[in-house]
Amino acid sequence: VQLQASGGGLVQTGESLRLSCATSGSISSITTVAWYRQAPGKLRELVAGISTGDSTTYADSVKGRFTISRDNAKNTVYLHMNNLKPDDTAVYYCNAYVHETRLHYWGQGTLVTVSS
């Protein structure tokens, strides 16, 4: 499984961004795709996840502002981020979990910077 994250950038408070996570390889084995983020000096945290059954989960801090979705035809998972805040500034990582092997796969990070 390979993951390619993109879409980060510099925005102002209240603006929006869409992150993309393109998957390739043994994508049929993927159980869950999730976005994590890591701010400077902080631990990596789960932001949102989507399963093969399209059930979703969100961190409390992003509920109502972020939406995770998937386009199966493009093998891509998106993170739509609205009403961004300076506290959302972090490197965002795409993660894929394969239940059969209990393995996690990570894409490279994409930096999101929200200025006040």
Summary of the structure (lengths in Angstrom):
residues: 116
radius of gyration: 13.5
end to end distance: 37.0
largest distance: 43.5
contacts: 345
relative contact order: 0.33
helix: 8%
strand: 56%
